[in-house]
Amino acid sequence: MSVASIVFGVLFCVATVVLLGGLALRIADYARTPAPLKIPTTPAPVTRGGVVLRMVREVVFFESLFKGSLWTWLFGWLFHASLALVLARHLRYFTEPVWGWVVLVQPLGILAGFGMVAGLAGLLVRRFAVERIRYISTPSDYLMLVLLLAIAVSGLAMKYLAPTDVVGVKKFFLGLMYFDWQPLPADGVLYLHLALVAALMIVFPFSKLLHAPGVFFSPSRNQVDNPREARHLAPWAAKLDRS
Amino acid sequence: MAAEVKAPALREFPSPTPLLPGAMEESRPYVANEKIQQTIGFPGELGEGWEKRAIDHMGTLLGKYRSLKVYMDSCVHCGACADKCHYFIGTQDPKNMPVARQDLMRSVYRRYFTLPGKLVPKLVGARDLTREVMDEWYTYFNQCSECRRCSVFCPYGIDTAEVTMAAKEILDHVGYGQKYTNEIIGKVHKIGNNLGLPGPALADTLTGLEEDTKEETGVDVRFPVDEAGAEVLLVTPSADFFAEPHVDSLIGYAKVFHAAGISWTLSSKASEAGNFGLFIGNYEQLRTIALRIREAALELGVKRIIVGECGHAWRVAYSFWNTLVGIGAGGTDPFAVQLQSQLDLRYRQPMHICEFTWDLIERGALKFDKEANDHRVVTFHDSCNVARGSRMGDHAGGQFEIPRAIIRAVANKYVEMTPDTTHEKTFCCGGGGGLLTDELLDLRVKGALPRMEALRRVADEHGVNFMAAICAICKAQFTKVLPYYGFKMNMIGGVHQLVSTAIRLDAAEH
């Protein structure tokens, strides 16, 4: 077992724990914190089912962003949709036998790698080129885009320029999952790709990437517009009625 | 405090606004003095150890409001909101971009409440809470009218109003309050309304209105106050009692009640629909101010509660009253049941005066001479709090349809402004959120720019000479600001002002 295999094995165990644990804590925190007032941005759905539809439109199609900025929507949606396909494609490295739909999505997933790069590049150029966006950008905003770009480019490089031993990579990850450690193929580009992915997993629960769980907890989007029909009362606010 | 108040030039084609950093850094409202602060239970000044108290209070708010917690974490700096704020468009000050305004607080949040902000503050734009930062908060959170336009375009629904309210709550909590808003909150507790109009003066004013209306119409239209046993309690902004053009809408409500034959009353205790507790984001103030309405309703034994033309008041009434003081339906706890068993729940509780009037029109209970409004070419300005923080009627969007339906029923000439400036995309008048004070006039004039551009277009193309609104702040703000853009100040008026002009009172006798 090479040193690199051990380092990456430990790294991915740590990254997984940080990602899942961090997100779980954060989500629990969001869920526990009350929303004392009805503040949906109206016009808002008047039924629970309507709210589900609103959230689906928001999460799948980025409805509000579409209204707000077409260019940002175009690049942002392209990036996220591509990322979803790329992640789906990568499931083949963690499942044996590979699920049927993952096989089906494989060719699209490869194409989506380029979609990711195009979307991210668009967002990065926008950050530089538009005065307003440049003004509000912090170093971490640029770094996050660069990190994702590097992940996408190194992934594509392994597909087209310097193919790596994907069978070996799959053995390594299945081994991690089933506590039967296997060596990781020695490959510089692979090391880079995996290190960046682990970094992304680790920063996820502490960064603006929290927008992913956050959108589901946004009261302006997830509340039903029915304040006249039902009394909405947070526990801390209910105490005031009794004093 | 700006020396010169100047309206920006109207733009032929609204284009990306170039940035003018620091353009509005001198614009701030008067700070509340010790007496004003202490009257409503806040410390009188920034005392020793305020930094720690501010951070502690931010922590408390983060634990009480999911909105604040989620909004602090979720922003990705995508910039979709950046060019949506009327104050940014009008001032070009980059700190008036909603995302930049939020970041004034988010930078402090990151420093004290997140790991990266504690470890690598520079990298993530985190900063210590200093006096300079607090002054910046005071300056720029007092340049947000909490109109929620930015939240329409945010992919996560981040509502800058929630952030501004939290910031104002923290500022108040450490003794750095705003004079205009906090002084008014003191008045509403002491006298019952924002304008400080005592009960006897109110009764006098209403008697005068009865005489004026009799003279104008020949009909005995009543303006009752404190009449126990009336069917309806009308709660309306106190500006309706004597400010122009507000009072014309009050006369309109009275005529509608008269024509419909429904008994109603005002209350000297609850002689104010406005609730400035909203503007400072203080739940206890919001609730205490709303309690006056509940108490008046219980004392007078009314069956229905109807709210007059006031934007933020309708948001508070529609969205919050049931939560705050049980005015609504569906309550199961004794506190809510006490009131809700008295109210007639066949009607919406509370009800907007436009819902009330429209229901009557739909049932054919009101008759109009539409020609009486023929000297007017009317357009409608959606008020931000009604548009994005409330509803009318039974389905989403009723708050847009019902006022327009009323206007079409009482006037022949109606024109829409450009769709990017109406409905949920409407622009704030520039005076909401507790900024309707003279020392902020420069900001208010600049903030009105996008609405003035849209109005200019319909005025030039269709001869629009009357902009109807259903908000006391919109009416007061436009009355002041319209002349800066070359319009007549009496171009602004209420929906019920139009109703008042056209309604036939003789029909009621049959």
Interface residues (C-beta under 8 A of the other chain):
Chain A: R26 D29 Y30 T33 P34 A35 P36 L37 K38 I39 T41 T42 P43 A44 P45 V46 G50 E58 F62 S64 L65 K67 G68 S69 T72 G76 R126 V130 E131 R132 I133 Y135 I136 S137 T138 P139 S140 D141 L143 V203 F206 S207 K208 L210 H211 G214 V215 F217 S218 P219 S220 R221 D225 P227 R228 E229 A230 R231 H232 L233 A234 W236 A237 A238 L240 D241 R242
Chain B: P16 T17 P18 L19 L62 G63 K64 Y65 R66 S67 K69 V70 Y71 D73 S74 C75 V76 H77 C78 G79 A80 C81 A82 D83 K84 P94 M97 V99 A100 D103 T114 L115 P116 K122 L123 V124 G125 R148 S151 V152 F153 C154 P155 Y156 G157 I158 D159 E162 Y283 E284 R287 Y318 S319 F320 W321 N322 T323 G326 G328 A329 G330 G331 T332 D333 F335 A336 R348 Q349 P350 A387 R388 G389 S390 R391 D394 H395 A396 G397 Q399 F400 E424 K425
